[in-house]
Amino acid sequence: MLTKIIEFSVKNKLIVALLMLALIGIGTYQVTKLPIDAVPDITNNQVQVITIAPSFGATDIERLITFPIEQANSNISGLQEIRSFSRFGLSLVTIVFDGNIDVYWARQQVAERLQQVQQEIPPGIGSPQLGPISTGLGEIYQYVVRPQSGYEHKYNVTELRTIQDWIVRRQLLGVKGVAEVSSFGGKLKQYEIAVSPDRLNAYGITINDVFDALNANNQNTGGAYIEKGPTVLYIRSEGLVGNIDDIQNIAIAGKQNDLPIFIRDIAQVQPGYATRYGAMTYNDNGEVAGAVVMMLKGANSSQVIADVKAKVEEIRKTLPKGVLIEPFLDRTKMVNNAISTVQTNLLEGALIVVFVLVLFLGNIRAGLLVASVIPLAMLFAICMMNLFGVSGNLMSLGALDFGLIIDGAVIIVESVMHQLMQQQRFKELLKVPASEMDDMVTASAGRMMNSAVFGQIIILIVYLPILTLEGIEGKMFKPMAETVAFALLGAFLLSLTYIPMMSSILLRARNSKPSLSDRLMKRLEKFYVHVLLKVLRLPKTILALVISLFILAVVTLSHLGGEFIPSLEEGDFAVDTRVLPGSNLTTTIESTQKAPHILKCRFPEVAK
C-alpha cells in the first residue's frame, strides 16, 4: 500500500506539486485564522448567577438568595458541582457542568430555573442575573476614563462614570467577541428625593403614596390617532422625567385645601449617587472611572483585542474635550511576548536542523529538501488545529520538535543518496534518465518506508497517555499532544508523497572526491568503533555506571521543586494594599493612594 502511494507520487509529479501548492495556500490562510493566546484556557464549563442586593448582610443573602438558587439548580443534567459566595450586598453562585455540555444549553436550563426562584425571593432584595459567557482568561483589556491634565476640576468622578456607562461602554459592547464590559470606579449618578416626615404627616399622605406617584409619572405612553380632514394626528403622552424640575412637579394623590400636592412640597430633590462599596484610583492622581472588557468564550483573543483597540480609537473622537481613555492592562503584550518566545525558539531550532542536515548529509540539495518538510508540516498542523479548535500558545506550538518531524524524510532521502552512491552506473552518468531515477527512488523509499512509519507510530504512542487526560490537566496538555500528532501526521504524508517526488527531481549522484562531510563522518565512525570496542570489553563496569547514573537521577528528581505550569514573566506586579478591618472607604482610598506615590518616587522605571 505504501509502496503504491510512493510510486504514484513519483510518476505523477504534477498532481503532487499542485497538492503542495494547495497546502501552502490553504495553510497560509489558516495561519491568519489561528486563535493565538499565551496559555490554554483551563476554565471549566460553568454558568455564574450574580445577584446584587444592596444593604443586605451576608447571612440574609445566603438564606434568601443563594440557598434558593442552589436548590433550584441542583438537579440539572450534566451538573458537576455548585459553588457559592455570599457577602454584604452580593450573591455569586457558580454552577459547573461537564465539559461536553453546550454552554448555551446550560445557560438556558439555569435561566428557566431562575424564573422559578424569582418568585421565592422577597421583592426588593435583588434580581438574579446570568454572568457573561466568559472564562478566567476573559479579562483581555482594562482601561480608565480620566480627565486630561488641566481639566481635573471640570469633570468629577460622577461625570466620569456617566461618560463610561453611556458613551464608552455602550459602544464597546458592539465589538464582535466582547461578552461584557464591567464598569467600576467613580460614582453612579442618581437623583435623591429627601422626604420630610413632618410634611408627610402635615399633608396626611404616606411614603407609599410618594412611591406610587413617582412610578406612575415617569413614562411615555401612546394612544390611537385622530382623523382630521385628510390628515391623521397621532396621540402621544410625554411623561418621562428629564431633570430635577420634572421630579419636583410630580403631583401626589391627595389635595390640601383643594390644591394638588407636589413632590417639592414634601421633599427636597437633589443629585446624588448610589451607595459605594469600592473605588478606583489611577497612579497617585486620585479617583477615576474604568472598566474591564470580557472576551466571549472561544473567541480569538488577539483578534478581539485588536477590534477593541480600534473601537477605542473611534470612541476617543466622541468624548468630551478633556476626557481621556487610557489602557493599563492589554493582554496583547503578554500574548506577543509568549508567541515571540515560541517563534524565536522555532526559528533557531529550524536553522540548527538545516545546518546539521547539510553538514551530515553532505549535500546541500538533500539538506534543504529535508528541511522543507518543516514549514509544510507546520502548515498542515495549523490547518488541523483550526479544524479541531486548538489554539496557538506556549503549550501547543512550543511542543513542536523539528527533529521528530523530519525523521521519516531523513530516512528516505539518506536511502536514496546511498543507492546513488552505491551504484557505479549512476556515478558515470552526468544525468540519470528520469525513468531510471524514478524506479530507483521508488525502490529505495519503499524499502525504508516501513522503518519510517514504525518510528513515527512509536512517537505517537508516547503521546497517547496525554490525550487521555481529563479536567484541567487535559485542557492544559492535550493541545500539546494534538499539535505534535498533527505535525507528525503531516510529516508522514509528506514523506510518502512530497519527499519521493522531489528526490527524483533534485538528487543526483556525485562524481567527485570525498567532501568535508564525508571526511567528518569517517572520523566520527572511526572514533565510535574505537570506543565501542573498548566498551564491549567492560560490560560489568558499564552496567554499574548506568545503574549509578539512574540512582543519581532518581535522587536528584526527588529534590527538585515542582509546579503545574511554568510561571509567566508578564513584566507587571500586583500590589495588594491592606487596611484595618472596619476602615471606611475614604480611609481606604487615602491609604491606597500612598502606595503608587511611594513606588513612583522610589522607582522611576514604574510607568503606571
JOZI-V869984 format. One line per field, one symbol per residue. phi: phi as a letter, one per 30 degrees, with the letter a starting at -180 (. if undefined). psi: psi as a letter, one per 20 degrees, with the letter a starting at -180 (. if undefined). burial: 1 if it has 24 or more other C-alpha atoms within 12 Angstrom, else 0. A space follows every 10 residues. Layout:
# JOZI-V869984
phi = ???
psi = ???
burial = ???
This chain:
# JOZI-V869984
phi = .ddddddddd dcdddddddd dddddddddd ddcddcbdbd dcdddbbccc bcbeicdddd dddcbddedd ddcdbddidc abcbbbbeib bbcccccddd dddddddddd dddddddedd dedjdlcdbd dddbbdcddc abbbcbddej cdddbddddd dddddccddd ddddddjcda bcdaiibddb cccddcdddd dddibcdddd ddddddcbac bbbdbcdbid cbcdcbccbd dcadddddcd dcekbbhicd cceddbacca dabdeccaab cbhccjdbca abccddeidd dddddddddd dddddedcdd djcccbdbbb dedddddddd dddddddddd dddddddddd dibddddddd dddddddddd ddeddddcic ddaedddddd bddddceddd dddddddddd ddddddddcd bdeddddddd dddddddcdd dddddddddd dddeeddcdb idddddceed dddddddddd ddddddcddd ddddccdbdc bbdededddd dddddddddd dddddddbdd dddddddddd ddddddddcd dbadbddcdd ibbcccccbd ejdddddddd dddddddddd ddbddddb
psi = ghhhgggggh imhgggghhh hgggggghgh hiippprgrq ojproqpqop ppnqjprhgh ggghggghgg ghjikqpjpg rpqqoprojp popooprqhj pphhgghggg hhhhhhhhhh pqqigropqp rqmaahjini pqrqorqqpi jhihorhghg hggghigggh hhiippiphq ooqrrapopr pponpohghg hhikrrhhhg ghgghiklqq qqbcrppnci rpoppppojp phahhhghjp qqpqqoljpq prhihirppq qaqqppjrrp qpckjaqrqa rpppqppiro gggggghghh hhhghhhiqq pjpqooqioo ihggghgghh gggggggggg ggggghghgh hjogggghgg hihghghhgg hhghghhjkp qpahgghiip ohhhgjghhg ggghgghghh hhohhhhiph ppqgghgggg gggghhhihg ggghghgggh hhighhiiqr bhgghgighg hgggggghgg hghhhhfggg ghhighpqqp mrrprhgghg hggggggggg gghhhhimhg ggghgggghg ghgggghhiq rqqgqqqpni jqpopopqrq piprhghggg hhhhghgggh ghnhipg.
burial = 0110111111 1010010001 0011001001 1011111111 1111111111 1110000101 1111111111 1111010011 0111111011 1111111000 0010011011 1011001101 1000111111 1111101111 1111111000 0000111111 1111101110 1110111111 1111111110 0010100001 0010101011 0011001000 0000000000 0000000000 0000001111 1110000000 1111111010 0000001111 1110011111 1111111111 1111111110 1100110011 0011111111 1111110110 0100010001 0011011101 1110111111 1111111111 1111110011 1111111111 1111111111 1111111111 0000010000 0100001111 1111110110 1110110011 0010011000 0001111111 1111111111 1111111111 1111111111 0000000000 0000000000 0000000000 0000000000 0000000000 0000000000 0000000000 0000000111 0110110000 00000001
